[in-house]
Amino acid sequence: MKLCELGQRTGEPTIWPARWVESLGPDDASAAPEDGVLEGLGRLGGRLFLRINVAGHRRTASLEWEGPPAVGTVETALAANIGARIRELGSLELPSDGRPSHRPEA
């Protein structure tokens, strides 16, 4: 399964790209998570928080879904890809065994 195919439940829309946590200001209306670079991530229960840099502005987006795959599996795969463009991460193949995937080819 690719990251862009990750869904909340069977038959529901995918949750990728991640959605901003904070509200956007009038100057940020065009800033989309997929235009940024993954700078870090955190976890709170079953939710992942992605720290994304878009044009020099650091923002936070979140991912939450009903597994599989497990949150830890996705967290490990994303952690192995810090510095990658969010748009490219959509094609990241998620491992079924918890081992980190590597940055997708551009």
C-alpha positions as CSV (number, residue, x, y, z in Angstrom):
1,M,0.0,0.0,0.0
2,K,1.2,3.5,-0.9
3,L,0.9,6.4,1.5
4,C,-1.5,8.2,-0.8
5,E,-3.8,5.1,-0.6
6,L,-4.1,5.3,3.2
7,G,-7.7,5.7,4.1
8,Q,-9.8,6.2,7.2
9,R,-11.9,3.1,6.6
10,T,-12.7,0.9,3.7
11,G,-14.6,2.8,1.1
12,E,-13.9,6.2,2.5
13,P,-11.6,8.8,0.8
14,T,-7.9,8.7,1.4
15,I,-6.4,11.0,4.0
16,W,-3.3,11.9,2.0
17,P,-2.1,14.6,1.7
18,A,-2.3,15.5,5.4
19,R,-4.5,18.4,6.5
20,W,-3.3,21.5,8.3
21,V,-4.0,21.5,12.0
22,E,-4.1,25.3,12.5
23,S,-6.3,27.7,10.5
24,L,-4.9,29.5,7.6
25,G,-4.5,33.3,7.5
26,P,-5.5,35.3,4.4
27,D,-1.9,35.3,3.1
28,D,-1.7,31.5,3.5
29,A,-4.7,30.5,1.4
30,S,-2.6,29.0,-1.4
31,A,-0.2,27.1,1.0
32,A,-0.9,23.4,0.5
33,P,0.8,20.7,2.6
34,E,1.9,18.8,-0.6
35,D,3.9,21.9,-1.6
36,G,6.2,21.6,1.4
37,V,9.1,19.5,2.8
38,L,8.8,17.1,5.8
39,E,10.9,18.5,8.6
40,G,9.8,16.3,11.4
41,L,6.9,14.4,13.0
42,G,5.3,13.6,16.3
43,R,2.7,11.2,17.6
44,L,-0.2,11.5,20.0
45,G,-2.1,8.3,20.4
46,G,-3.3,7.2,17.0
47,R,-2.6,10.5,15.3
48,L,0.6,11.6,13.5
49,F,1.6,15.3,13.4
50,L,3.8,16.3,10.5
51,R,6.0,19.4,10.7
52,I,6.1,20.8,7.1
53,N,8.0,23.7,5.7
54,V,6.3,25.5,2.9
55,A,8.2,28.4,1.4
56,G,10.0,29.1,4.6
57,H,6.9,28.8,6.8
58,R,6.7,26.0,9.3
59,R,3.3,24.4,9.6
60,T,1.7,21.4,11.3
61,A,-0.5,18.9,9.6
62,S,-2.1,15.7,10.9
63,L,-2.9,12.2,9.8
64,E,-5.4,10.0,11.5
65,W,-6.9,6.7,10.2
66,E,-8.2,3.3,11.2
67,G,-5.5,0.7,10.6
68,P,-4.0,-1.2,9.0
69,P,-1.3,-0.3,8.7
70,A,-0.4,0.5,12.3
71,V,0.4,4.1,13.2
72,G,3.9,2.9,14.2
73,T,4.5,1.5,10.8
74,V,3.6,4.8,9.0
75,E,5.6,6.8,11.6
76,T,8.7,4.7,11.0
77,A,8.3,5.0,7.2
78,L,7.9,8.8,7.4
79,A,10.8,9.2,9.9
80,A,13.1,7.5,7.4
81,N,12.1,10.2,4.9
82,I,12.6,13.4,6.8
83,G,13.6,16.1,4.2
84,A,11.5,14.6,1.4
85,R,8.9,16.7,-0.5
86,I,5.4,15.9,0.7
87,R,4.1,15.5,-2.8
88,E,6.7,12.8,-3.4
89,L,5.9,11.0,-0.2
90,G,2.4,10.1,-1.6
91,S,4.1,7.4,-3.6
92,L,6.0,6.0,-0.6
93,E,5.3,2.3,-0.3
94,L,4.4,1.4,3.2
95,P,6.0,-1.7,4.6
96,S,3.8,-4.5,6.0
97,D,6.5,-5.6,8.5
98,G,7.3,-2.2,10.1
99,R,10.7,-1.8,8.4
100,P,11.3,1.8,7.1
101,S,10.7,2.5,3.5
102,H,13.1,4.8,1.7
103,R,12.6,8.0,-0.2
104,P,10.7,7.4,-3.5
105,E,12.6,8.0,-6.7
106,A,11.9,11.5,-8.2
